[in-house]
């Protein structure tokens, strides 16, 4: 991969844990079952104007005598956490669900019940495009995640920005790919 100065576009999609999918074969989304991107049930977050990734870890330093003082000998990583934050300029039913802690809205009439929901988990799919290509992404990532709002959902005379946060959860199906020649 040739180093590039920036990522121009971030496209973010979500597929809810427990939702049925048809591709690559029929199944139900879970930590151990990931739908293909050509399945029509992915939710697109629309206009994502920024995205950040933070990797946190708990490090334990191991010291050894050398010979008359202790010097750093090794570092053990006990805990790891990846947080992805992104802002979208479009509202979806999922935004209201996260803001009010409800179950998904009833598709027939849009009714939802504040406080009735559970944690929102599922597959987060990210495609990042560079300045030289609007067809082939530079980076593609699939992460099983816990999704929440990362700040207040504010309704005023400005464009509504929904700040989302996804915490990567452990799954053997989490993948990423850097495209070498976009």
C-alpha positions as CSV (number, residue, x, y, z in Angstrom):
1,X,0.0,0.0,0.0
2,X,1.3,3.4,-0.9
3,X,1.0,5.9,1.9
4,X,-1.7,8.6,1.3
5,X,-2.2,11.9,3.0
6,X,-5.8,11.4,4.0
7,X,-9.1,9.5,3.8
8,X,-11.7,11.4,1.9
9,X,-14.8,9.4,2.5
10,X,-16.1,7.2,5.3
11,X,-19.1,5.0,4.6
12,X,-20.6,3.2,7.6
13,X,-23.2,0.4,7.8
14,X,-24.8,-1.6,10.6
15,X,-26.6,-5.0,10.7
16,X,-28.4,-5.7,13.9
17,X,-27.7,-8.8,16.1
18,X,-30.6,-11.2,15.8
19,X,-31.8,-9.9,12.4
20,X,-32.3,-12.5,9.6
21,X,-30.1,-12.3,6.5
22,X,-30.1,-14.1,3.1
23,X,-26.5,-13.7,2.0
24,X,-24.1,-15.5,1.8
25,X,-26.7,-18.0,2.9
26,X,-29.8,-17.8,5.1
27,X,-29.0,-17.1,8.7
28,X,-29.3,-14.8,11.7
29,X,-26.7,-12.2,12.6
30,X,-24.7,-12.9,15.7
31,X,-21.2,-12.8,17.0
32,X,-20.6,-16.0,15.0
33,X,-22.7,-15.3,11.9
34,X,-21.9,-12.3,9.7
35,X,-24.1,-11.2,6.7
36,X,-22.6,-10.4,3.4
37,X,-22.6,-6.8,2.2
38,X,-24.9,-7.7,-0.7
39,X,-27.7,-8.5,1.8
40,X,-30.4,-5.8,1.5
41,X,-30.9,-5.4,5.3
42,X,-27.8,-3.4,6.1
43,X,-28.6,0.1,7.5
44,X,-26.5,2.9,6.0
45,X,-25.7,5.8,8.3
46,X,-25.6,8.2,5.3
47,X,-23.5,11.4,5.4
48,X,-20.6,10.5,7.8
49,X,-18.5,13.6,8.0
50,X,-15.8,12.2,10.4
51,X,-14.7,9.0,11.9
52,X,-12.0,8.2,14.5
53,X,-10.5,5.0,15.9
54,X,-9.0,4.7,19.3
55,X,-7.2,1.6,20.6
56,X,-6.8,1.5,24.4
57,X,-5.0,-1.2,26.4
58,X,-4.0,-2.0,29.9
59,X,-0.3,-2.5,30.1
60,X,1.7,-4.2,32.9
61,X,5.4,-3.4,33.1
62,X,7.7,-6.2,34.1
63,X,11.1,-5.2,35.6
64,X,14.2,-7.4,36.1
65,X,17.5,-6.7,37.9
66,X,20.3,-5.6,35.6
67,X,22.3,-6.4,37.8
68,X,22.0,-3.7,40.5
69,X,18.8,-1.9,39.5
70,X,15.5,-2.8,38.0
71,X,15.1,-2.1,34.3
72,X,12.1,-2.6,32.1
73,X,12.2,-6.1,30.8
74,X,8.9,-6.7,29.2
75,X,5.4,-5.3,28.8
76,X,2.3,-7.5,29.1
77,X,-1.0,-6.3,27.6
78,X,-3.9,-7.5,29.7
79,X,-6.9,-5.8,28.2
80,X,-7.6,-4.2,24.8
81,X,-10.5,-2.1,23.6
82,X,-11.1,-0.5,20.2
83,X,-13.6,2.4,20.0
84,X,-14.9,3.8,16.7
85,X,-16.6,7.2,16.8
86,X,-18.4,8.8,13.9
87,X,-20.8,11.6,13.2
88,X,-23.6,11.3,10.8
89,X,-25.8,14.2,9.5
90,X,-28.8,12.0,8.9
91,X,-31.4,10.7,11.4
92,X,-32.6,7.1,11.3
93,X,-35.0,5.1,13.4
94,X,-31.9,3.6,15.0
95,X,-30.8,7.1,16.2
96,X,-34.1,7.6,18.0
97,X,-33.9,4.0,19.5
98,X,-30.5,4.8,20.9
99,X,-31.5,8.2,22.2
100,X,-34.6,7.0,24.0
101,X,-33.3,3.5,25.0
102,X,-36.2,1.8,23.2
103,X,-36.7,-1.4,21.3
104,X,-36.9,-0.9,17.5
105,X,-39.8,1.1,16.3
106,X,-42.8,-0.8,15.0
107,X,-42.5,-0.9,11.2
108,X,-46.3,-0.6,10.7
109,X,-46.8,2.7,12.6
110,X,-43.4,3.9,13.9
111,X,-44.4,3.5,17.5
112,X,-41.6,3.0,20.0
113,X,-41.5,2.8,23.8
114,X,-38.8,4.8,25.6
115,X,-36.8,2.7,28.1
116,X,-37.9,-0.6,26.8
117,X,-34.8,-1.5,24.8
118,X,-31.7,-3.6,25.3
119,X,-28.1,-3.1,24.3
120,X,-27.8,-2.6,20.6
121,X,-25.2,-5.0,19.1
122,X,-24.4,-6.1,15.6
123,X,-22.0,-5.9,12.7
124,X,-20.4,-2.6,11.8
125,X,-19.0,-2.3,8.3
126,X,-16.7,0.6,7.4
127,X,-15.5,1.5,3.9
128,X,-12.9,4.3,3.6
129,X,-12.0,5.9,0.3
130,X,-8.9,7.9,-0.5
131,X,-8.3,11.0,-2.6
132,X,-7.4,8.9,-5.7
133,X,-10.4,6.6,-5.9
134,X,-14.1,6.9,-5.5
135,X,-14.7,3.3,-6.7
136,X,-12.3,1.1,-4.7
137,X,-12.0,1.6,-1.0
138,X,-8.6,2.0,0.7
139,X,-9.7,0.2,3.9
140,X,-12.6,-2.1,4.6
141,X,-13.4,-3.3,8.2
142,X,-16.1,-5.6,9.7
143,X,-16.5,-5.5,13.5
144,X,-19.0,-7.1,15.8
145,X,-19.8,-4.2,18.0
146,X,-21.9,-2.6,20.8
147,X,-23.4,0.6,19.4
148,X,-24.5,3.7,21.3
149,X,-24.7,7.5,21.0
150,X,-21.4,9.2,22.1
151,X,-23.1,12.5,22.9
152,X,-26.5,14.2,23.3
153,X,-28.8,14.2,20.3
154,X,-29.6,17.9,19.9
155,X,-32.5,19.2,17.9
156,X,-32.2,23.0,17.2
157,X,-31.9,25.2,14.1
158,X,-28.7,23.6,13.0
159,X,-28.2,20.4,11.0
160,X,-28.8,17.5,13.4
161,X,-25.5,15.6,13.9
162,X,-25.7,12.2,15.5
163,X,-22.5,11.2,17.2
164,X,-22.2,7.4,17.3
165,X,-19.8,5.2,19.2
166,X,-19.1,1.5,18.4
167,X,-17.1,-0.6,20.8
168,X,-15.5,-3.6,19.1
169,X,-16.6,-6.9,20.7
170,X,-14.6,-10.1,20.4
171,X,-15.5,-12.2,17.4
172,X,-13.4,-14.6,15.2
173,X,-15.2,-13.0,12.2
174,X,-13.9,-9.5,12.8
175,X,-11.8,-8.6,9.7
176,X,-10.1,-5.7,8.0
177,X,-8.5,-5.3,4.6
178,X,-6.2,-2.7,3.2
179,X,-6.6,-2.4,-0.5
180,X,-3.1,-2.2,-2.0
181,X,-3.9,-0.7,-5.4
182,X,-7.1,1.3,-5.2
